Amino acid sequence: MSQPPPPPDSPAPAPPAAPAPGASGSHVSLEGIHSTVTVPPPHAGFWRQWRAFVGPAILVSVGYMDPGNWGTDLAAGAQFKYGLLWVVGLASFMAVILQVIAARLGIATGKDLAQCCRDWFPAWTRWPNWLAMELAVAATDLAELLGSAVALNLLFHIPLQWGILITALDVLLLLALQGLGMRMLEAVVAVFVATIGICYAIEIFALPQTQPDFAEMGQALLQPGLRERGMLVIAIGIIGATVMPHNLFLHSALVQSRKLQRDEPSIRSAIRFNTLDSAVALSLAFLINAGILVLAALVFYGKDSVTLPGGEMVRFTADSDWIRLAHLTLAPLLGTSLASTLFAVALLASGQSSTITGTLAGQVVMEGFMRWRLRPWIRRMLSRLLAVIPAIWIVSIRGTRSVTDLVNLSQVSLCLVLPLALFPLLIFTSSRRRMGPWANGWFLGLLGWGSVLLITTLDLYSLPESLQTAWRILLGR
């Protein structure tokens, strides 16, 4: 039987919302936080929309100030003063471009990068792509886990092995935070990021021994060059430590935590505000990385050794483990223990925030490529074990030199898998068939492809040496 027509004064039923182009049905990544944050309509005021959209890029930005970045920034400042500050700026600029494109992919298609690879590449690529990205997540988490353990060791003199086991329990923190919702998770990570920034602001601007020459810093930014021997190697390390594949997967999933309408004004507004969110958050990451380099330049540049209060002399070389040396030597060089404490607190905040986002990225990769769903605590524990076991092993073999070793191993894995994230991202977002009217324009496409080709070329250039280093570390030499 046909239904009677509605009364003349009844409102017409609303048309169904259009699905995202190529959306993957009911399968979503990070299901517990997907579409949980309400956003105002596109015609709402700027600040209402900004408050609703700000957050995903803050989570992503911690990957750009993790212990891997600390090691390269400290080495650059200690050996070349401000000479490589422009490389930090260039790497940060490329990071902004690529994260903007990753967010654009998630908003326009309703899929994250892993889901796009699964749906739009041949089926045989799923397993190798998934395994490669799991390797990248685990290797990155390896260095970040050790960064937290080193901070605990420096602050409370906890042995490194016990510190690693203690930091493994931060999986419980992540589970509790995710249970409180996306906004609480973003707020906690924002506090970690603010802690890092405040610590370095105090060290650079408040301590009288570390007042930088801003004119000299500006000149270094505006006059790029690789004038000294050894600069190229560290410059490659800075760029390689900046753009990490798991951040691209994570960002394309996190933007879907906002409950978006699929009409054109809503998508345009979401892209605009997520672009602004990325620019602001990653600019803060640049300032922190620049602060690390500047502090190292002010304290260590031009010195070849320092004598600790106990009489032990520490010599600086190109192979120095700068993360540990920075803490050991800041107090005697600056005449105050506050600098050492601030450094360790910032390192702990860096490691903790990075491990939180790393485990989220692992969940995105597994669910996107394989559509496997595990209970959150099982997924977190597996991810953490993949980092804890090799960390304990290498620490047992290498002792306190493990920080640099693990950073090197992390870089090897990233060199190998980075093209598997960068090239699909640009291929998908350059396609009008996949992205519709939200495909990259010529300007964004030029910047994106230029960044991808430069980063991939530099990573491949450094790969042979990185593989040799990794083999030496694994053999315990």
Stockholm file with secondary structure:
# STOCKHOLM 1.0

chainA/1-477         MSQPPPPPDSPAPAPPAAPAPGASGSHVSLEGIHSTVTVPPPHAGFWRQWRAFVGPAILVSVGYMDPGNWGTDLAAGAQFKYGLLWVVGLASFMAVILQVIAARLGIATGKDLAQCCRDWFPAWTRWPNWLAMELAVAATDLAELLGSAVALNLLFHIPLQWGILITALDVLLLLALQGLGMRMLEAVVAVFVATIGICYAIEIFALPQTQPDFAEMGQALLQPGLRERGMLVIAIGIIGATVMPHNLFLHSALVQSRKLQRDEPSIRSAIRFNTLDSAVALSLAFLINAGILVLAALVFYGKDSVTLPGGEMVRFTADSDWIRLAHLTLAPLLGTSLASTLFAVALLASGQSSTITGTLAGQVVMEGFMRWRLRPWIRRMLSRLLAVIPAIWIVSIRGTRSVTDLVNLSQVSLCLVLPLALFPLLIFTSSRRRMGPWANGWFLGLLGWGSVLLITTLDLYSLPESLQTAWRILLGR
#=GR chainA/1-477 SS CCCCCCCTTSCCCCCCCCCCTTCCTTCCSSTTTTTCEECCCTTSCHHHHHHHHCSHHHHHHGGGSSHHHHHHHHHHHHHHTTTTHHHHHHHHHHHHHHHHHHHHHHHHHSSCHHHHHHHHSCGGGHHHHHHHHHHHHHHHHHHHHHHHHHHHHHHHCCCHHHHHHHHHTHHHHHHHHHHTCHHHHHHHHHHHHHHHHHHHHIIIIISTTCCCCHHHHHHHHHSCCCCSTTHHHHHHHHHHHHCCHHHHHHHHHHGGGEECCCSHHHHHHHHHHHHHHHHHHHHHHHHHHHHHHHHHHHHHTTCSEEECTTSCEEECCTTCCHHHHHHHHHHHHHTCHHHHHHHHHHHHHHHHHHHHHHHHHHHHHHHHHHCCCCCHHHHHHHHHHHHHHHHHHHHHHHGGGHHHHHHHHHHHHHHHHHHHHHHHHHHHHTCHHHHGGGSCCHHHHHHHHHHHHHHHHHHHHHHHHHHHHHHHHHTTC
#=GC SS_cons         CCCCCCCTTSCCCCCCCCCCTTCCTTCCSSTTTTTCEECCCTTSCHHHHHHHHCSHHHHHHGGGSSHHHHHHHHHHHHHHTTTTHHHHHHHHHHHHHHHHHHHHHHHHHSSCHHHHHHHHSCGGGHHHHHHHHHHHHHHHHHHHHHHHHHHHHHHHCCCHHHHHHHHHTHHHHHHHHHHTCHHHHHHHHHHHHHHHHHHHHIIIIISTTCCCCHHHHHHHHHSCCCCSTTHHHHHHHHHHHHCCHHHHHHHHHHGGGEECCCSHHHHHHHHHHHHHHHHHHHHHHHHHHHHHHHHHHHHHTTCSEEECTTSCEEECCTTCCHHHHHHHHHHHHHTCHHHHHHHHHHHHHHHHHHHHHHHHHHHHHHHHHHCCCCCHHHHHHHHHHHHHHHHHHHHHHHGGGHHHHHHHHHHHHHHHHHHHHHHHHHHHHTCHHHHGGGSCCHHHHHHHHHHHHHHHHHHHHHHHHHHHHHHHHHTTC
//
